[in-house]
Amino acid sequence: MPKYVNSFDNRKIDILFFEKYTDLNRRKQAIQLINLFNNSSKKIEKIEYGNYTKDKMVELANNSKFIVYFSFLDIGGIDLKEIQNHGVFAFSHQKDIVIRKKNKLFYS
């Protein structure tokens, strides 16, 4: 568990965009999505799996409201769980974690 969790209202980063391409390289799609986010008034920070320190991940997690976990075929990544421990709400669309119920989709 984290030693300190920043208040949601005090967080300056609206969306933490976490890229992980260990299984499928979807960088082109990530660029398209980032461009859509950049056209909004939201503050976006990008982080890529394996290219950060633990301290940097904690700093970003403690200052982010939401995370878009842009990964494919990766279930229950520890990095996502650690970031969620700081109170960051996650959006992820992965085939294995989508629940279908009467034509509705629910995302983790």
C-alpha positions as CSV (number, residue, x, y, z in Angstrom):
1,M,0.0,0.0,0.0
2,P,1.2,3.6,-0.7
3,K,2.5,5.7,2.2
4,Y,0.5,8.7,0.9
5,V,-2.4,9.1,-1.5
6,N,-3.1,12.6,-2.8
7,S,-6.6,13.9,-2.7
8,F,-8.5,13.5,-5.9
9,D,-9.3,17.2,-6.0
10,N,-5.6,18.1,-5.7
11,R,-4.5,16.0,-8.7
12,K,-3.2,18.1,-11.7
13,I,-3.1,15.3,-14.3
14,D,-6.5,14.4,-15.8
15,I,-5.4,11.3,-17.8
16,L,-2.3,9.2,-17.4
17,F,-1.9,7.4,-20.8
18,F,0.0,4.1,-20.0
19,E,1.4,2.4,-23.1
20,K,2.4,-1.3,-23.0
21,Y,3.3,-3.1,-26.2
22,T,4.8,-6.4,-25.0
23,D,2.3,-8.4,-27.1
24,L,1.0,-6.3,-29.9
25,N,2.4,-3.0,-31.2
26,R,-0.5,-0.6,-31.5
27,R,1.6,2.7,-31.5
28,K,-0.3,4.1,-34.5
29,Q,-3.6,3.7,-32.7
30,A,-2.1,5.2,-29.6
31,I,-1.0,8.3,-31.5
32,Q,-4.6,8.7,-32.9
33,L,-6.1,8.4,-29.4
34,I,-3.5,10.8,-27.9
35,N,-4.3,13.3,-30.7
36,L,-8.0,13.1,-29.7
37,F,-7.1,13.7,-26.1
38,N,-4.8,16.6,-27.0
39,N,-7.8,18.3,-28.7
40,S,-9.5,18.5,-25.4
41,S,-8.8,20.8,-22.4
42,K,-7.5,17.8,-20.3
43,K,-4.0,17.6,-19.0
44,I,-2.5,14.3,-20.4
45,E,0.7,12.6,-19.3
46,K,2.2,9.6,-21.2
47,I,4.2,6.8,-19.7
48,E,5.5,3.7,-21.4
49,Y,6.0,0.3,-19.8
50,G,9.7,-0.2,-18.8
51,N,10.7,3.5,-19.3
52,Y,10.2,4.9,-15.9
53,T,11.4,4.5,-12.3
54,K,9.3,3.4,-9.4
55,D,9.5,6.9,-7.9
56,K,8.3,8.4,-11.2
57,M,5.4,6.0,-11.4
58,V,4.3,6.9,-7.8
59,E,4.6,10.6,-8.6
60,L,2.4,10.3,-11.7
61,A,-0.1,8.0,-10.0
62,N,-0.5,10.3,-7.1
63,N,-1.2,13.2,-9.4
64,S,-3.5,11.5,-11.9
65,K,-7.2,11.2,-11.8
66,F,-7.7,8.5,-14.5
67,I,-5.5,6.1,-16.4
68,V,-6.0,4.8,-19.9
69,Y,-4.2,1.4,-19.8
70,F,-3.4,1.0,-23.4
71,S,-2.2,-2.6,-23.5
72,F,-3.3,-5.8,-25.3
73,L,-3.5,-9.4,-24.1
74,D,-2.1,-8.3,-20.7
75,I,-4.4,-9.2,-17.8
76,G,-3.8,-7.9,-14.3
77,G,-0.5,-6.1,-15.0
78,I,1.1,-5.3,-11.6
79,D,1.9,-1.8,-12.9
80,L,-1.8,-1.1,-13.4
81,K,-2.6,-2.5,-9.9
82,E,0.0,-0.3,-8.3
83,I,-1.3,2.8,-10.0
84,Q,-4.9,2.0,-9.0
85,N,-3.7,1.7,-5.4
86,H,-3.2,5.5,-5.5
87,G,-6.9,6.0,-6.3
88,V,-6.6,6.3,-10.0
89,F,-9.7,5.2,-12.0
90,A,-8.8,2.9,-14.8
91,F,-10.1,2.6,-18.4
92,S,-8.9,-0.5,-20.3
93,H,-10.4,-2.3,-23.2
94,Q,-9.1,-5.8,-23.5
95,K,-10.8,-8.8,-25.0
96,D,-10.3,-10.9,-21.9
97,I,-11.7,-8.4,-19.4
98,V,-14.8,-7.1,-21.2
99,I,-18.0,-8.5,-19.8
100,R,-21.0,-8.7,-22.1
101,K,-24.5,-8.6,-20.7
102,K,-27.5,-8.1,-22.9
103,N,-25.7,-6.1,-25.6
104,K,-23.9,-3.9,-23.0
105,L,-20.2,-3.7,-22.4
106,F,-18.6,-3.1,-19.0
107,Y,-15.0,-2.2,-18.7
108,S,-12.6,-2.7,-15.8
